[in-house]
Amino acid sequence: MRVMANIGFYPENCNEVKQFIDYFNEILDKNIDEENKKRLFKVPPKAIIAPHAGWVYSGFTANFVYRMTQNFSNKRVVVIGPSHKIGFEGASICLDDSYATPCGNLDIDLEYSQLLKQKFDLLYLENAHNEHSTEVQMPFIKYYIKNPKIIEIVYSNINPDKISEIIDFVLEDDCLVVISTDLSHYYDKNTAMALDYNCIESVYNLDISKLQKCEACGKIGIEAMIKSADKKGLTSLIVDYRTSADANNDEEQVVGYMSAIFV
């Protein structure tokens, strides 16, 4: 079983996890009228982009997009995130049997993970999966999707085309793809927002040229997703954008967060 390794990013207690999500949804419901709410939450996405910082900072942005997954019919979820702790060549797929969350374990689809490992020559590096970029997604998946099967892929030094090939394949199997990324890190707010606009515009227009001025930790995943969306004829929608300054009022050392869907 893959245990929680990054306590502090989200609550350890299930009741507190639910309280956070209830709070995020209360804010959301107060600021979206019923007509827009029905429109936004009607069509389940094929893929999403979600941030992975502490929930105090990026939880609202992540929760917004995960709420759109609650009508997702196929239960297989492929979570793809960058490695922050170790560097290596390629991508690693988790081969544990389950993933712990505060509200119960998530089953890992070992058969499908082995298939992907062999088909795409993936690694299994145990240490690579002590990774918050993917772990922070798991409590949201547990909350919003009933009895999902998880596939976790952590990448380091890899060509985005390789990740895009995996995304193409799993989309054909009607998996939900989760691309994990934060945006710029530790600039002043104005500089951060200018940099982040390049990332947002790239996703919105499915234009990888704009990624040249994007400073996202998961830029490889973003580029791979854009390429797959273009090949599959998907349309993107930016769901939410904000910075850490919205939570702590510090406009000198800012991190940016975006969520998006592909339909």
C-alpha positions in Angstrom: 0.0 0.0 0.0 1.2 3.5 -0.8 1.0 5.4 2.4 0.5 9.2 2.8 4.0 10.8 2.7 3.2 14.5 2.5 1.1 15.3 5.6 0.7 19.0 5.9 -0.6 19.5 2.3 -4.0 18.5 3.4 -5.7 17.3 6.7 -4.9 13.9 8.1 -8.5 13.5 9.4 -11.4 12.5 7.1 -13.8 14.8 8.9 -11.4 17.7 8.3 -11.0 16.8 4.7 -14.8 16.9 4.2 -15.0 20.2 6.1 -12.4 21.7 3.7 -14.3 20.5 0.7 -17.6 21.7 2.1 -16.1 25.1 2.7 -14.7 25.3 -0.9 -18.1 24.3 -2.2 -19.9 26.8 0.0 -17.8 29.6 -1.5 -18.3 28.2 -5.0 -22.1 28.0 -4.6 -22.4 31.5 -3.3 -20.6 32.9 -6.4 -22.1 30.9 -9.2 -25.7 31.2 -10.3 -27.9 28.1 -10.8 -27.8 28.4 -14.6 -24.0 28.5 -14.8 -23.7 25.8 -12.2 -25.8 23.4 -14.3 -23.8 24.2 -17.4 -20.4 23.8 -15.7 -21.2 20.6 -13.9 -23.2 18.9 -16.6 -20.6 17.4 -18.9 -17.9 15.2 -17.3 -14.4 16.1 -18.5 -12.1 13.7 -20.4 -9.1 15.2 -18.6 -8.3 17.9 -16.0 -5.4 20.0 -14.9 -5.2 20.5 -11.1 -2.7 22.2 -8.8 -0.9 20.3 -6.0 0.1 22.8 -3.3 -1.3 22.8 0.2 -5.0 22.9 0.3 -5.0 26.3 2.2 -3.5 27.8 -1.0 -4.7 25.8 -4.0 -7.5 23.6 -2.5 -10.3 25.8 -3.9 -8.9 25.8 -7.4 -8.4 22.0 -7.3 -11.8 21.4 -5.7 -13.6 23.4 -8.4 -12.3 21.2 -11.2 -12.7 17.9 -9.2 -16.3 18.8 -8.6 -16.7 18.6 -12.4 -15.6 15.0 -12.3 -18.4 13.7 -10.0 -20.4 12.6 -13.0 -17.5 10.7 -14.5 -18.8 7.3 -15.5 -15.6 5.3 -16.1 -13.9 4.6 -12.8 -10.2 4.4 -14.0 -8.3 7.6 -13.2 -4.7 8.2 -14.4 -2.9 10.7 -12.3 0.3 12.2 -13.9 2.6 14.5 -12.0 6.2 15.8 -12.0 8.8 14.5 -9.6 10.0 17.1 -7.0 12.3 15.0 -4.9 14.4 12.8 -7.2 15.6 13.2 -10.7 15.7 10.3 -13.2 15.3 9.6 -16.9 11.8 8.7 -18.0 8.5 8.1 -16.0 7.7 5.7 -13.2 4.4 4.0 -12.6 3.2 2.9 -9.2 2.9 -0.8 -8.6 1.5 -0.9 -5.1 -1.9 -2.4 -4.6 -3.6 0.6 -3.0 -3.2 4.3 -2.0 -4.0 5.6 1.4 -6.1 8.7 2.0 -7.6 10.1 5.2 -11.1 8.9 4.0 -10.0 5.3 3.1 -7.9 3.5 0.6 -8.0 3.9 -3.2 -7.4 0.7 -5.2 -4.6 0.9 -7.7 -5.4 -0.9 -11.0 -2.3 -3.1 -11.1 -3.3 -5.0 -14.2 -3.7 -1.9 -16.2 -0.5 -0.4 -14.7 1.5 -3.4 -15.7 0.0 -3.1 -19.2 1.1 0.6 -19.4 4.5 -0.3 -17.9 5.2 -2.8 -20.6 3.7 -0.9 -23.5 5.5 2.4 -22.8 8.6 1.1 -21.2 7.9 2.7 -17.9 10.0 2.3 -14.7 8.9 1.5 -11.2 11.0 3.6 -8.8 9.5 3.3 -5.4 11.0 6.5 -4.1 9.6 8.5 -7.0 6.1 7.8 -5.6 6.7 9.6 -2.3 5.5 12.6 -4.4 3.1 15.3 -3.4 2.2 16.3 -7.0 0.2 13.1 -7.3 -0.7 12.5 -3.6 -2.5 15.8 -3.1 -5.0 14.7 -5.9 -6.0 11.5 -4.1 -8.3 12.8 -1.4 -10.3 14.7 -4.0 -10.6 11.6 -6.2 -11.7 9.6 -3.2 -14.4 12.2 -2.4 -15.8 12.8 -5.8 -15.5 9.5 -7.7 -17.2 6.4 -6.4 -14.9 3.3 -6.2 -12.2 4.5 -8.7 -9.2 2.5 -9.9 -6.0 4.6 -9.7 -3.0 4.6 -12.0 -0.2 6.9 -10.8 2.6 8.1 -13.1 5.4 10.3 -11.9 7.8 11.7 -14.5 11.2 13.5 -14.4 13.4 14.0 -17.4 11.2 12.9 -20.4 10.1 14.2 -23.7 6.5 15.4 -23.5 5.7 13.4 -26.6 6.2 10.2 -24.6 3.7 11.3 -22.0 1.3 12.4 -24.7 1.5 8.8 -26.2 0.4 7.5 -22.8 -2.4 10.0 -22.6 -3.6 9.2 -26.1 -3.8 5.5 -25.2 -5.7 5.9 -21.9 -8.1 8.4 -23.3 -9.1 5.7 -25.9 -9.9 3.5 -22.9 -12.1 6.3 -21.4 -9.9 6.9 -18.5 -10.0 10.2 -16.7 -6.6 11.9 -17.0 -5.4 14.2 -14.2 -2.4 16.4 -15.0 -0.9 17.8 -11.9 1.0 21.2 -11.9 1.5 24.4 -10.1 2.5 27.5 -12.1 5.2 30.1 -11.4 7.0 30.1 -8.0 8.2 32.9 -5.7 8.0 36.0 -7.9 6.1 39.1 -6.9 2.5 39.0 -7.8 2.6 41.1 -10.9 5.5 39.1 -12.4 3.9 35.8 -11.4 0.6 36.7 -13.1 2.3 37.8 -16.2 4.2 34.5 -16.4 1.2 32.5 -15.5 -0.8 34.1 -18.3 1.4 32.3 -20.8 0.5 29.0 -19.2 -3.2 29.8 -19.2 -3.2 31.1 -22.8 -1.3 28.0 -23.9 -3.9 25.7 -22.4 -6.9 27.8 -23.5 -5.7 28.0 -27.1 -4.0 24.5 -27.1 -0.9 26.4 -28.2 2.4 24.9 -27.0 4.4 27.9 -28.3 3.2 29.9 -25.3 4.8 27.4 -23.0 8.2 28.9 -23.7 7.4 31.6 -21.2 5.5 29.4 -18.8 7.2 28.4 -15.6 5.1 25.6 -14.4 6.7 22.7 -12.5 4.5 20.3 -14.5 5.1 22.0 -17.9 6.0 18.6 -19.5 2.6 17.3 -18.4 0.8 20.4 -19.7 2.5 20.2 -23.1 1.7 16.5 -23.4 -1.9 17.1 -22.5 -2.2 20.0 -25.1 -0.7 17.7 -27.8 -3.2 14.9 -26.9 -6.1 17.3 -26.8 -5.2 18.6 -30.3 -5.0 15.1 -31.7 -8.2 14.0 -30.0 -10.2 17.1 -31.0 -10.8 18.1 -27.3 -11.7 21.6 -26.2 -10.2 23.2 -23.1 -11.8 25.5 -20.5 -9.9 27.3 -17.8 -11.8 26.7 -14.6 -10.0 28.8 -12.0 -6.8 30.8 -11.5 -5.4 32.4 -8.4 -2.2 32.8 -6.5 -1.0 32.1 -3.0 -1.5 35.9 -2.2 -5.2 35.3 -2.3 -4.7 33.1 0.8 -1.9 34.8 2.7 -1.8 38.4 1.3 2.0 38.0 0.6 2.4 39.6 -2.8 6.2 39.4 -2.8 6.7 35.6 -2.8 3.8 34.2 -4.9 2.9 30.8 -6.4 0.3 30.5 -9.1 -2.4 27.9 -9.4 -4.7 27.0 -12.4 -7.3 24.3 -13.0 -8.7 23.4 -16.4 -10.8 20.8 -18.1 -10.7 19.1 -21.5 -14.0 18.0 -23.0 
